[in-house]
Amino acid sequence: MKLDSMPRISLSALPTPLDEAPRLARALGLRKLYIKRDDCTTLGMGGNKVRKLEFLMADALAKGANVVMTDGGPQSNHARLTAAAARKVGIERCILFLGGPSFERFDGNLLLDVVLGAEIRFMPDATVQDMEDAMAAEAEKLRGESQTPYVIPIGGSSPVGALGYVSAIRELATQLSDEDKAPLIFFAVGSAGTLAGAALGCRLFLPEAEVVGVSVTGKAHSWLERAARVASGAAELLGVDEKFDQSDIRIEDSYFGLRYGVPSEAGNAAVIEVAQTEAIILDPVYTGKAMSGLIDMARRKLIDTDRTVIFLHTGGAPSLFAFEETFRGMAKMEIMN
């Protein structure tokens, strides 16, 4: 297997912690719950995309790129971290194509995009395909100007990017005791690249584990084919004989609420519950919704509560600060004269 020989640039201190969450476990009726703290990667306020970008930026530099571009929503963690990674490796131009709900304020991840010097092309309510078509057109224009663009698909969800989570599952396997090596692993699914890498990583390093992606964007059919294709492509890059089809991928799609980028009541409640039991901060766009899925499935006994459960914290705390109005009503505050 070629994982250790694939081009990679270190962008974070690894491994990230694996924290046991006993108070939350008790509240949910779980025998054992761990939280894998990929919010603690050290680049640009952290998150899971750093692992993907270690491989993607190495590929960009190998190809001589002087412009990097990607797409996502206004509070995209991936967009923020792509801008950070470009700065870290010395690529001066980063162009972000952002589609989704309109915004009036530059806060949360958007503010960090600005601080990091990214160029923002806002496409209100654009589909993923709209944004990726716009990126392709911009890349063609730049090539005509003798520039060398490197286009990263939404979420870094390509075979190269997925290698980050093949490596992450190998890391996780070394942190688990023998009795915990058949876990249920839950995490947010936005563009399915983390899911693809984790699915392949579990086949290779934690074969008794079960990966449960919780969609934060829409129905599962939107991402099943992509996850299987990306996982198979990553296996090919590594020279391992593993193939995936849609039946190999599990996505729970009852927890994304109205739409991507819009907080859900259950997701907001999950943010509060995790903060007030374990002092771990989630966000209402990604990890809060994913945790709401785990909470619901545990309390309704839709999963084996005697099995070790791992919640992969994919980061996103900066976006929490874009939703002050959502959480203001929960404040316990007394104004004293």
C-alpha positions as CSV (number, residue, x, y, z in Angstrom):
1,M,0.0,0.0,0.0
2,K,1.3,3.4,-1.0
3,L,-0.2,5.6,1.7
4,D,3.1,6.6,3.2
5,S,4.7,7.3,-0.1
6,M,1.9,9.6,-1.4
7,P,2.9,13.3,-1.7
8,R,1.9,15.1,1.5
9,I,2.6,18.4,3.2
10,S,2.2,18.6,7.0
11,L,-0.3,21.3,7.9
12,S,-1.1,20.3,11.5
13,A,0.2,18.6,14.6
14,L,-1.2,15.1,14.6
15,P,-2.6,12.8,16.0
16,T,-5.6,14.7,17.2
17,P,-7.0,13.7,20.7
18,L,-9.5,10.9,21.2
19,D,-11.6,12.1,24.2
20,E,-13.9,9.9,26.1
21,A,-17.3,11.6,26.8
22,P,-18.8,9.8,29.8
23,R,-21.4,12.4,30.8
24,L,-22.8,12.6,27.3
25,A,-22.7,8.8,27.1
26,R,-24.8,8.5,30.2
27,A,-27.3,11.0,29.0
28,L,-27.7,9.1,25.8
29,G,-27.7,5.6,27.3
30,L,-24.4,4.6,25.6
31,R,-22.0,2.2,27.2
32,K,-19.0,4.1,25.8
33,L,-18.7,7.2,23.7
34,Y,-15.5,8.8,22.3
35,I,-15.1,12.1,20.4
36,K,-12.3,12.2,17.9
37,R,-11.2,15.8,18.0
38,D,-10.4,16.7,14.4
39,D,-11.6,20.2,15.4
40,C,-8.2,20.4,17.1
41,T,-6.1,20.4,13.9
42,T,-3.9,23.5,14.1
43,L,-4.3,25.2,10.7
44,G,-6.6,28.2,10.4
45,M,-8.8,27.4,13.5
46,G,-9.0,23.7,12.6
47,G,-11.3,21.1,11.2
48,N,-11.3,17.9,9.2
49,K,-10.5,19.5,5.9
50,V,-6.9,20.0,7.0
51,R,-6.2,16.3,6.6
52,K,-7.5,16.4,3.0
53,L,-5.6,19.6,2.2
54,E,-2.3,18.0,3.3
55,F,-2.6,15.8,0.2
56,L,-4.3,18.3,-2.1
57,M,-1.8,21.1,-1.5
58,A,1.1,18.7,-2.1
59,D,-0.6,17.8,-5.4
60,A,-1.1,21.5,-6.3
61,L,2.5,22.3,-5.7
62,A,3.7,19.3,-7.6
63,K,1.7,20.6,-10.6
64,G,3.1,24.2,-10.3
65,A,-0.1,25.8,-9.2
66,N,-0.1,29.6,-8.5
67,V,-3.9,29.9,-8.0
68,V,-6.1,27.6,-5.9
69,M,-9.9,27.6,-6.1
70,T,-12.7,25.7,-4.5
71,D,-16.4,26.1,-3.7
72,G,-18.9,25.8,-0.8
73,G,-21.5,27.6,1.2
74,P,-21.1,31.0,2.9
75,Q,-20.1,29.2,6.2
76,S,-17.9,26.5,4.5
77,N,-15.2,25.2,6.7
78,H,-13.5,23.8,3.7
79,A,-13.4,27.2,2.0
80,R,-11.8,28.8,5.0
81,L,-9.2,26.1,5.4
82,T,-8.4,26.1,1.7
83,A,-7.6,29.8,2.0
84,A,-5.5,29.1,5.0
85,A,-3.6,26.2,3.4
86,A,-2.9,28.2,0.3
87,R,-1.3,30.9,2.5
88,K,0.6,28.3,4.5
89,V,2.2,26.8,1.4
90,G,2.9,30.1,-0.4
91,I,0.2,30.0,-3.1
92,E,-0.9,33.7,-3.1
93,R,-4.2,33.5,-4.8
94,C,-7.2,31.6,-3.5
95,I,-10.6,32.1,-5.2
96,L,-13.7,30.9,-3.3
97,F,-17.0,30.3,-5.2
98,L,-19.7,30.4,-2.5
99,G,-23.3,29.6,-3.1
100,G,-26.2,29.3,-0.7
101,P,-28.4,31.6,1.5
102,S,-27.7,35.3,1.1
103,F,-25.9,37.1,3.9
104,E,-25.7,40.6,5.2
105,R,-22.7,40.3,7.5
106,F,-19.2,38.9,7.1
107,D,-18.9,36.8,10.2
108,G,-17.9,33.3,11.2
109,N,-16.1,31.6,8.4
110,L,-16.8,34.4,6.0
111,L,-14.9,36.8,8.2
112,L,-11.9,34.4,8.3
113,D,-12.0,34.1,4.5
114,V,-11.6,37.8,4.3
115,V,-8.8,37.9,6.9
116,L,-7.0,35.2,4.9
117,G,-7.2,37.3,1.8
118,A,-9.4,35.0,-0.3
119,E,-11.2,36.3,-3.3
120,I,-14.9,35.6,-2.9
121,R,-17.3,35.0,-5.8
122,F,-20.8,34.8,-4.3
123,M,-23.4,32.9,-6.3
124,P,-26.7,33.2,-4.5
125,D,-28.5,29.9,-4.1
126,A,-26.2,28.3,-6.8
127,T,-26.2,24.5,-7.0
128,V,-22.9,22.6,-6.6
129,Q,-22.9,22.0,-10.3
130,D,-23.4,25.8,-11.0
131,M,-20.4,26.6,-8.8
132,E,-18.2,23.9,-10.2
133,D,-19.1,25.0,-13.8
134,A,-18.1,28.5,-12.8
135,M,-14.8,27.3,-11.4
136,A,-14.1,25.3,-14.6
137,A,-14.7,28.5,-16.7
138,E,-12.5,30.6,-14.4
139,A,-9.7,28.0,-14.6
140,E,-9.9,28.0,-18.4
141,K,-9.7,31.8,-18.4
142,L,-6.6,31.7,-16.1
143,R,-4.8,29.2,-18.3
144,G,-5.3,31.6,-21.2
145,E,-3.5,34.2,-19.1
146,S,-0.6,31.9,-18.5
147,Q,-1.6,31.1,-14.9
148,T,-1.7,27.6,-13.4
149,P,-4.9,27.1,-11.5
150,Y,-5.6,24.1,-9.2
151,V,-9.3,23.3,-8.9
152,I,-10.4,21.5,-5.7
153,P,-14.0,20.2,-5.8
154,I,-16.4,21.0,-3.1
155,G,-15.3,19.7,0.3
156,G,-12.0,18.5,-1.1
157,S,-14.0,15.4,-2.1
158,S,-11.7,13.8,-4.6
159,P,-9.6,10.6,-4.4
160,V,-6.5,12.6,-3.5
161,G,-8.4,14.4,-0.7
162,A,-10.0,11.3,0.6
163,L,-6.5,10.0,1.4
164,G,-6.6,12.3,4.4
165,Y,-9.3,10.2,6.0
166,V,-7.7,6.9,5.1
167,S,-4.8,8.1,7.1
168,A,-7.1,9.4,9.9
169,I,-8.7,6.0,10.4
170,R,-5.2,4.4,10.6
171,E,-4.4,7.0,13.3
172,L,-7.7,6.2,15.1
173,A,-7.0,2.5,15.1
174,T,-3.8,3.1,17.0
175,Q,-5.7,5.0,19.7
176,L,-8.3,2.3,20.4
177,S,-8.0,-0.6,22.7
178,D,-8.7,-4.0,21.3
179,E,-12.1,-4.1,23.0
180,D,-13.1,-0.8,21.1
181,K,-12.0,-1.8,17.6
182,A,-15.5,-2.6,16.3
183,P,-17.1,0.8,16.8
184,L,-19.9,2.8,15.2
185,I,-18.3,5.9,13.8
186,F,-20.6,8.9,13.3
187,F,-19.8,12.2,11.5
188,A,-21.3,14.9,9.4
189,V,-21.6,14.4,5.6
190,G,-21.5,17.5,3.4
191,S,-19.8,16.5,0.2
192,A,-18.9,12.8,1.0
193,G,-15.1,13.0,0.8
194,T,-14.5,12.3,4.5
195,L,-17.1,9.5,4.3
196,A,-15.3,8.0,1.3
197,G,-11.9,8.1,3.0
198,A,-13.3,6.8,6.2
199,A,-15.0,3.9,4.5
200,L,-11.8,2.9,2.8
201,G,-9.8,3.5,5.9
202,C,-12.1,1.2,7.9
203,R,-11.7,-1.6,5.4
204,L,-8.0,-1.4,5.6
205,F,-7.4,-0.6,9.4
206,L,-10.7,-1.2,11.3
207,P,-12.5,-3.9,9.4
208,E,-15.1,-4.5,12.2
209,A,-16.1,-0.8,12.4
210,E,-19.3,0.6,10.9
211,V,-19.2,4.1,9.4
212,V,-22.5,6.1,9.7
213,G,-22.5,9.4,7.8
214,V,-25.2,11.9,8.8
215,S,-26.1,14.2,6.0
216,V,-26.2,17.9,6.6
217,T,-27.0,18.9,3.0
218,G,-29.9,16.7,1.7
219,K,-31.1,13.3,0.8
220,A,-28.6,10.4,0.7
221,H,-29.0,9.7,-3.0
222,S,-27.2,13.0,-3.8
223,W,-23.9,11.6,-2.3
224,L,-24.0,7.8,-2.3
225,E,-22.6,7.4,-5.8
226,R,-20.0,10.1,-5.3
227,A,-18.8,8.6,-2.0
228,A,-18.5,5.1,-3.6
229,R,-16.7,6.5,-6.6
230,V,-14.2,8.6,-4.6
231,A,-13.5,5.7,-2.2
232,S,-12.8,3.4,-5.2
233,G,-10.6,6.1,-6.7
234,A,-8.6,6.5,-3.5
235,A,-8.1,2.7,-3.3
236,E,-6.7,2.8,-6.8
237,L,-4.3,5.6,-5.9
238,L,-3.0,3.4,-3.0
239,G,-2.7,0.3,-5.1
240,V,-5.1,-1.7,-3.0
241,D,-7.8,-4.0,-4.5
242,E,-10.9,-2.4,-2.9
243,K,-14.0,-1.5,-4.8
244,F,-17.1,0.3,-3.5
245,D,-20.7,0.7,-4.7
246,Q,-23.6,2.5,-3.1
247,S,-24.6,-0.4,-1.0
248,D,-21.3,-0.2,0.8
249,I,-22.0,3.4,2.0
250,R,-24.4,4.4,4.8
251,I,-25.8,7.9,5.0
252,E,-28.6,8.8,7.5
253,D,-30.6,11.7,5.9
254,S,-33.3,12.6,8.4
255,Y,-31.4,15.3,10.3
256,F,-30.4,18.1,7.9
257,G,-33.5,20.2,8.6
258,L,-34.8,22.6,6.0
259,R,-31.6,22.8,3.9
260,Y,-27.9,23.1,4.0
261,G,-26.6,26.1,6.0
262,V,-29.9,26.7,7.8
263,P,-29.8,25.6,11.5
264,S,-32.3,23.0,12.7
265,E,-33.9,22.9,16.1
266,A,-32.5,19.5,16.9
267,G,-29.1,20.5,15.7
268,N,-29.1,23.6,17.9
269,A,-30.2,21.5,20.9
270,A,-27.3,19.1,20.2
271,V,-24.9,22.1,20.3
272,I,-26.2,23.0,23.7
273,E,-26.2,19.5,25.1
274,V,-22.7,18.7,24.1
275,A,-21.4,22.0,25.3
276,Q,-23.1,21.6,28.7
277,T,-22.1,18.0,29.3
278,E,-18.6,17.8,27.8
279,A,-17.5,21.5,27.2
280,I,-17.0,20.6,23.5
281,I,-18.2,23.2,21.0
282,L,-20.1,22.1,17.9
283,D,-21.7,24.3,15.3
284,P,-25.3,24.5,13.8
285,V,-24.3,23.9,10.2
286,Y,-22.3,20.6,10.3
287,T,-21.5,19.0,13.6
288,G,-24.6,20.0,15.5
289,K,-26.8,18.4,12.9
290,A,-24.6,15.3,12.8
291,M,-24.7,15.0,16.6
292,S,-28.5,15.4,16.6
293,G,-28.6,12.2,14.4
294,L,-26.5,10.3,16.9
295,I,-28.5,11.6,19.9
296,D,-31.8,10.6,18.3
297,M,-30.6,7.2,17.2
298,A,-29.1,6.4,20.6
299,R,-32.2,7.5,22.6
300,R,-34.6,5.6,20.3
301,K,-32.3,2.5,20.4
302,L,-31.9,2.5,16.7
303,I,-28.2,1.6,17.3
304,D,-26.6,-1.0,19.5
305,T,-26.0,1.1,22.6
306,D,-23.6,-1.5,24.1
307,R,-21.2,-1.0,21.2
308,T,-18.4,1.6,21.4
309,V,-19.5,4.8,19.6
310,I,-17.1,7.4,18.1
311,F,-18.2,10.8,17.0
312,L,-15.8,12.3,14.6
313,H,-15.8,16.0,15.4
314,T,-15.1,17.6,12.0
315,G,-14.7,21.2,13.3
316,G,-16.7,24.2,12.4
317,A,-16.8,26.3,15.6
318,P,-16.1,29.6,13.7
319,S,-19.5,29.3,12.0
320,L,-21.2,29.3,15.4
321,F,-20.5,33.0,15.7
322,A,-22.5,33.7,12.6
323,F,-25.7,32.5,14.4
324,E,-25.8,34.8,17.4
325,E,-29.5,35.4,16.9
326,T,-30.3,31.7,16.8
327,F,-28.8,31.2,20.3
328,R,-29.6,34.6,21.9
329,G,-32.9,33.3,23.4
330,M,-31.0,30.7,25.4
331,A,-29.0,33.3,27.3
332,K,-29.3,33.2,31.1
333,M,-28.5,36.9,31.7
334,E,-29.6,39.4,34.3
335,I,-29.0,43.1,33.8
336,M,-28.0,44.6,37.2
337,N,-28.0,48.3,37.9
